[in-house]
Amino acid sequence: MQPTKRKKNPNANAEKQKRFREKQKALGRKMVRGYVSPKALKCYSELNDKTGWSDSEILSNALRITYAAYKKGQIRVLNQYLEDNNL
């Protein structure tokens, strides 16, 4: 007698990803995608090494810091610092 094999659900991974996305959405989170420049990748690597932050934490903090600079009228100062320091 041969052992019975369980049939694999070909949509199992897609269903799991859908549940994950729905859970994140319910928590008020939004997926943001994009490509980073080589300069930004260097900054990312250093931040990740020194802080241990995940991709999500780095992106969330970067957005919050940029927004704070914008709200305080300091966005030009921030951009000038990045340019002056070749970042």
LINJOMO-V884189 format. One record per pair of residues at least 4 apart in sequence whose ideal C-beta (glycine too) atoms are under 6 Angstrom apart, sorted by sequence separation. I is the first residue (numbers start at 1). J is the second residue. D is the distance in whole Angstrom. If there is no record, write none. Layout:
BEGIN
i,j,d
I,J,D
I,J,D
END
This chain:
BEGIN
i,j,d
11,15,6
36,40,4
47,51,6
53,57,4
56,60,6
74,78,6
80,84,6
24,29,4
36,41,5
53,58,5
69,74,4
70,75,5
82,87,5
69,75,5
69,78,4
47,58,6
43,87,6
39,87,6
END
